[in-house]
Amino acid sequence: MPTLGQNQYGKAETRVVRIVRDGAVHHIKDLNVSVALSGDMDEVHLSGSNANVLPTDTTKNTVYAFAKEHGIASPEQFGILLARHFVTGQDAIHTARIRIEEYGWERIETAGAARHSFVRTGQETRTAQITFDGERWEVISGLTGLTVLNSTDSEFWGFVKDEYTTLPEVRDRVLATDVHARWRYGWCSDGDGDGDDGGEPAPDWERGYAGARDDLLAAFAETYSLSLQQTLYQMGARVIENRPAIDEIRLSLPNKHHFLVDLEPFGLKNDNEVYFAADRPYGLIEATILRDGVRPRIATD
């Protein structure tokens, strides 16, 4: 007899743009919000009864309504508001997981008075995942697509060789990657995050994101790399050391290989100057760095 296992449902990738008009100066928040709800949902699978089902269209509308009613201070805070609403508003919903991507914009500064024009910033996307089960919170922030490159101060040698090894050892190479990072805050209060109800105050989400991003970039730039694994660890360790609110960080770093082009057929010497940037296949280096005594909770997939 088949048995129903874990299940969830919700509306994925609701795009919401919130514009705040402060006189002539405007501010913009651009989010992609995915809601996943779970709880007493067996019957909708087993018999088709929708008695406990909040329509996914309703979750979409809630995102839009909350953007208007509450504004968007940060992806984390917006996700907390949504998760609390779904879990406390419906008896059948026991857990809500909110995943959010934020796309950055910066104001185009001109000589005129206009303060309402924007340009998309950077390549990276800010991410947040908020999970609430009615008692405890889990907030995992992060970023993806942050492309970085060191043109020197990177080596790779002393590795295992077998009959299929063709890669030469190098003492000076280009090291490049697209940083995908997720970090988990130690905050799991049962309060609303402002501390007024006796719960632990929530971290400063905006400062936490900016600080962690700065730490990742600084560690990448300052580490003399003997392997991408070593660089990854230094990046994660910098965040744990400098951000006491963060207990765990997981990094996924594809090695964006840059191969020296053979210019000898043209009578030219390539002195670490001309490279072929390969997009695939690529090495993929992944690891979790933890605060001492903390158990890992970020998924490894």
N, C-alpha and C positions, 0 to 999 in steps of 0.2 A: 504494500500500500504506500503510494508516494506521500511524502510529508512536506508541507510548505516550510521553507526556511526563512532567513532574513529577507525582508522586503521593505521597500520605501517608494515614495512617489513624490512628484512635485513639478514645478515649472522651471525649465532650464533656460538660462541665457536670456533673461529679461533685460533689455537695454533701457536704461533710464538716465537721462541727462537733466540735471537740476541747475538752473541758472538763478543766482541771487542778484537782484538789481539794487545796488546801493547807490542811488542817484545815478550819476554818469559813469560810475565804476561798477562793472559787473564781475561776478565770480562764477566759475563753472566747476561742476563735478560730473564725471562721465563714468558710469558703472555698468558692469555686466553681472547680473545677480541670478544665481541658481539656488532654488529652494528644494530641499529633500525632507520629507516628513515620514515618520514611522510611528507605529503604536498598534492599536487594536484594528488591524486592517486585514485579518485573515478572511473574513467573509466575502469581501469584494473579490478576492481571488478564488475562493472555493465555491461560492454560490452566485456571485455577481451582485450581491446586495451593496448598494451605495450608501447605506444608512450612516456610516462613519466617515464618508469621504467628503472632504472639503475640496471642491473643484480646483484643478490647477489654474484655471482662469481666474479664480478668486485670489490665489496666491500672487498671480501677476498683478492684479488690480491693487493688492495690498502694498506691493512694492512702490507703485506709483503714488498711492495715497500717502504712504509714510514719507516719501520724498517731499511731498508738499507740506504735510502736517508737522514733521519733525526736522526737516532739512537733512543734510548729509555732512556731518562734521568729519567723519572718517569712515572708511569701509568697515572697520571693526565695530565702531559704535552703531552704525546703521544695521549691521548684521545682528548685533545684540538686541536691538529693538525688535527686529523682525522675529528672531528666534523666540524671545519671550512672549510675543503676541501669539504665535501659533501654538506654543505649548500650553500657555495659561488660558487661551481662549477656546480650546476644543478639548473636551475630556478624552476623546479617542486618540489624540496626538500626544505621544509621550516624549518624543525626541525630534528636534528640528536641527538640521544642518544647513547652514547658509554659506555658500561659496561666492566670493565676490572678486571680480577683477576691476581695477581702476585704471583708466587711461588718462595719462597726464596731459594737461594743456598749460601753456603759459601765455600771458598777455603780450600782444604785439605792441611794443612801445613806439610811438611816432611823435613827430614834432607837434602834431595837432592835439586837440583835446579828447579825441576818441579813446575810450578805455574799455571797449567792448569787442575787440578783435583778438583772436587767439590762434596759436599754432600748436599742433601736437608736439609734445616734448619727448625726446629720447626714444630708445627702442624698447626699453623694458616696460613690463606691465606689472603693476602692484597687485598682489593677491591677498585674500583673507578668507579663512574658513572658521565659522563660529558654530559650535555645537552646544545645545542646551537640552538637558533631560528633565527639567523641572526643579533641579536642585543645584547642579554644578555646571560651570561653564568650561569650555575648552576653546581657546582662541589661538589659531595658527595663522600667522601673517607671513608674508614673503614677497618674492618677485620672480619674474621669469623673463628671459630674453635680454639680460644685461650683458652685452657683448664687450669683452675686454681683451687686450693684447699687450704682451711684453715683447719688444723687438730684440731683447737680449736678456742676460742674467737667467738663462734657463739651459739646463743640460739634461741628457738622458743617456746613461751608459751603465755598464755593470749588470745588465739584465741577463736572464736565462736565455740560452741559445740551444736550438735543436736543429734537426735536419731541414726544417722548413723556415728557419729564420733567415731573412734577407735584410732586415732593417739595420743600417749601420749605427754605431755609437756616435753620439754628437756631444761636443763640449760647448756649443753655442747654437741655440736654436730659437725660433719664434715660438712663443707659447700663447695660444689664444683659446678662448672658451666662451660659451654662452651660459651665464650663471643662472641656475634655477635653484632658489633657496626658499626653504620654509622654516620658520622658527616659532616655537611654542612658548607662550608666556606662562609663568608659574601661577598667575592669577586664576582662581577658580571659585571666586566668592559666590555665595548664594544671595547676595544683595543685588542692587541695581547698578552698582559700579561707582556711585558718587560718594559712598562712605557714610551718607547721612542715616542710613537704616541699620548701622552697626556692621555691615559687610565691609570687606576690604575694598578700598578705593581702586578703581581700574587704573592701569598704566596710562601714560600719555601716549596714545596710539600714534599720533603724528610724529612726535619726537622719537619714539621707539623705532619707527620705520626709517626715518632719516638717519638716525644714528647707526642702525644696523647696516644700512646701505653704505654709509661712509666707512664703516669698519671693514666690510667686505672688499671695497675698492682699495683701501689703504693696505690691507694685508696682501692683496694680490700684487700691488705695485712694489711693496717693500720686501717681499720674500724672494731670496735667491733660490730658484727652484731646481732641485735635482729630480723631481718627478711632479706630475700634476697631483698625485695623491698628497704629497707633502704640502703643496700650495693649498689644496682644499682644506687640510687640517688646520693650517695657520689661519685661513679665512674664518673658519667656524670658531676656532679657539679665540680669535680676537673679539668676536661678537659675545661669546660667553663671558669672557674676562671683563669686557667694558659695559655690558648691559645686564645688571643684576636682576631685572624683571624677566629676562629670558632664560629658560631652563634647558632648552634643547634646540638644536638647529640641524637640519638635514640639507645637504648640498648635492646636486647632481650637475656634473661638469663634463660636457662633451669636449673631447680634445679636437679642436678645429685645426687639423693638420696643415702645415705650410711646408711644402717640399721644395728644395732648391731645384731650379730648372737647369738641366744640362745644356750649357751654352757652347761646349767645346766644338760641336759640329760647325759652329759659325766662327770659330777662331777667337772666341771670347772667354774670358775668365769670370766666373760667377763667385765673387768674394762676399758671400752672404748678403746679396743685394736683390736678386730677382727670385721670387717664389711662385709656386703654383698653389693656390688656396683650394684644397679639396673639400667638398661638402659631405661626401660619404664614400666608403664607410668611415666611421670615426670611433675612437676609443671613448668609452663612457665611464667616468669615475664617479662613484657615489659613496657617501658615508654620512653617519650621524655623529655629532659631537655633543656631549652632555655635560651639564654641571655635575660635579662630584656628588654621588648619592642619589641622582635622579634616574628614574626608569624611562626608557624610550617609549614614546606614544605616537610619534609621527609615522605614518605608513611608509613602508619602504618601496612601494611600487612607483 
